[in-house]
Structures are given as structure tokens and as C-alpha cells.
Amino acid sequence: MTKLTKDKMANDFKELKIWQKGLELLIKIYKLSKNFPPEEKFGLTIQLRSSANSVIANIAESQGRYFLKDKIRVLYQARGELEETRNHLLIAKELKYISEKEASSLDEEYNGLGKGINGYIQSLNQKKI
């Protein structure tokens, strides 16, 4: 994943590599969770989809924030939602709704996205200096 530096800040959230990666992962989550048992429709399925959607929604929201501290605060929320998503994936694996391989792959990708969000936060913090 390419990190955005202070030399190349996106004007639109859709230009952010972290948002693009988050969208890619969200689509995977939707496809994967389609196969969850029907009794999970209002349980794990909706929680997993909601937290994965919140990751990119918060990234998008951060682009609309005027004050740097507020922008960073919303990115921290995205990180929290990312960890929640990883938790839901672990539960889905333990319940055998997804395979070990699927869970491991998605966990690794979300871990990388988290590093990307951290890198973006760091680049924003450097703007303060």
C-alpha cells in the first residue's frame, strides 16, 4: 500500500489509498458474509458489515474535517472500527463461518490497512510542525 506523504495529500477521499483499500476489503466482507447462517442476519453479519463500512466511512469523513486535530480524531475512530472488524472476523472463524485461510488473509490485509491509516495520521501530524 502506498503511503500518502505531506507532499501528496488527496483532495477527495476517493483518492486516498487507505480508503480504496478499505473499500476493496468491505466488498470482500460483503461477499464472504453472504454465506453466514440465516440466524446471523441480525447478529454477526450486520456487525461485521457495519464495522467494515465504518472504517471507510470514517476515512471519508476525516477528509471533510477542517481542523487537523478533528481530522486525526476521526482517523483514530477508523482505526477502532478496523480493530472491531478484525474481532468479528476472528469470531466468524471460531464459529467456522469462514475458513482459517480466509480469516488469516483478511486479518493480514486489515493489519496492513491499519498501518496505512497510522502512516496517514503521522503525515498529518507532521503538518503541525
C-alpha positions as CSV (number, residue, x, y, z in Angstrom):
1,M,0.0,0.0,0.0
2,T,1.4,3.4,-1.0
3,K,1.6,5.9,1.9
4,L,0.4,9.4,1.2
5,T,3.0,11.9,2.3
6,K,2.7,15.6,3.1
7,D,3.8,16.3,-0.5
8,K,0.9,14.5,-2.0
9,M,-2.3,15.0,0.0
10,A,-5.6,13.9,-1.5
11,N,-8.3,16.5,-2.1
12,D,-11.0,13.9,-2.3
13,F,-11.4,10.9,0.0
14,K,-11.7,8.6,-3.0
15,E,-8.1,9.5,-3.9
16,L,-6.8,8.1,-0.6
17,K,-5.1,4.7,-0.9
18,I,-6.4,3.8,2.6
19,W,-10.0,4.5,1.5
20,Q,-9.5,2.5,-1.7
21,K,-8.1,-0.5,0.2
22,G,-10.8,-0.3,2.8
23,L,-13.5,-0.4,0.0
24,E,-11.8,-3.4,-1.5
25,L,-11.9,-5.1,1.9
26,L,-15.5,-4.1,2.5
27,I,-16.6,-5.8,-0.8
28,K,-14.8,-8.9,0.3
29,I,-16.6,-8.8,3.7
30,Y,-20.0,-8.5,2.0
31,K,-19.3,-11.4,-0.3
32,L,-18.0,-13.6,2.4
33,S,-20.7,-12.8,4.9
34,K,-23.4,-13.7,2.4
35,N,-22.7,-17.3,3.3
36,F,-23.2,-16.8,7.0
37,P,-26.1,-18.8,8.5
38,P,-29.5,-17.0,8.3
39,E,-29.7,-16.8,12.1
40,E,-26.7,-14.4,12.0
41,K,-28.5,-11.9,9.7
42,F,-29.1,-9.5,12.6
43,G,-26.1,-10.7,14.6
44,L,-22.6,-11.2,13.4
45,T,-23.4,-10.5,9.7
46,I,-24.7,-7.0,10.4
47,Q,-22.0,-6.2,13.0
48,L,-19.2,-7.3,10.7
49,R,-20.5,-5.3,7.7
50,S,-21.2,-2.3,9.8
51,S,-17.8,-2.1,11.4
52,A,-16.1,-2.7,8.0
53,N,-18.2,0.0,6.5
54,S,-17.4,2.4,9.3
55,V,-13.7,2.1,8.6
56,I,-14.1,3.7,5.2
57,A,-16.9,6.0,6.3
58,N,-14.6,7.5,8.9
59,I,-11.7,7.8,6.5
60,A,-14.1,9.7,4.1
61,E,-15.4,11.8,7.0
62,S,-11.9,12.8,8.0
63,Q,-11.4,14.4,4.6
64,G,-14.3,16.7,5.3
65,R,-13.0,17.9,8.6
66,Y,-11.4,21.4,8.6
67,F,-9.3,21.3,11.7
68,L,-6.3,19.0,11.7
69,K,-7.0,17.6,15.2
70,D,-10.5,16.8,14.3
71,K,-9.4,15.1,11.1
72,I,-6.9,13.0,13.1
73,R,-9.6,12.2,15.8
74,V,-11.9,10.7,13.1
75,L,-9.0,8.7,11.7
76,Y,-8.5,7.2,15.2
77,Q,-12.1,6.2,15.1
78,A,-11.5,4.4,11.8
79,R,-8.7,2.5,13.5
80,G,-11.0,1.5,16.3
81,E,-13.6,0.3,13.8
82,L,-10.8,-1.6,12.0
83,E,-10.0,-3.5,15.2
84,E,-13.6,-4.2,15.7
85,T,-13.8,-5.7,12.2
86,R,-10.8,-7.9,13.0
87,N,-12.5,-9.1,16.1
88,H,-15.7,-10.0,14.2
89,L,-13.6,-11.9,11.7
90,L,-12.0,-13.9,14.5
91,I,-15.4,-14.8,15.8
92,A,-16.6,-15.9,12.4
93,K,-13.5,-18.1,12.1
94,E,-14.1,-19.7,15.5
95,L,-17.7,-20.4,14.6
96,K,-16.5,-22.0,11.3
97,Y,-18.4,-19.5,9.2
98,I,-15.2,-18.7,7.4
99,S,-12.0,-20.8,6.9
100,E,-8.8,-20.3,8.7
101,K,-7.2,-19.2,5.4
102,E,-9.9,-16.6,4.7
103,A,-9.7,-15.3,8.2
104,S,-5.9,-15.1,8.1
105,S,-5.8,-13.4,4.8
106,L,-8.4,-10.8,5.7
107,D,-6.7,-10.2,9.1
108,E,-3.4,-9.6,7.4
109,E,-5.0,-7.2,4.9
110,Y,-6.7,-5.3,7.7
111,N,-3.5,-5.2,9.6
112,G,-1.9,-3.6,6.5
113,L,-4.7,-1.1,6.3
114,G,-4.2,-0.2,9.9
115,K,-0.5,0.6,9.2
116,G,-1.7,2.7,6.3
117,I,-4.0,4.7,8.5
118,N,-1.2,5.1,11.0
119,G,1.1,6.4,8.3
120,Y,-1.5,8.9,7.1
121,I,-2.0,10.1,10.7
122,Q,1.7,10.5,11.0
123,S,1.9,12.5,7.8
124,L,-0.9,14.8,9.1
125,N,0.9,15.2,12.4
126,Q,4.0,16.3,10.5
127,K,2.0,19.2,9.0
128,K,1.7,20.6,12.5
129,I,5.4,21.2,12.7
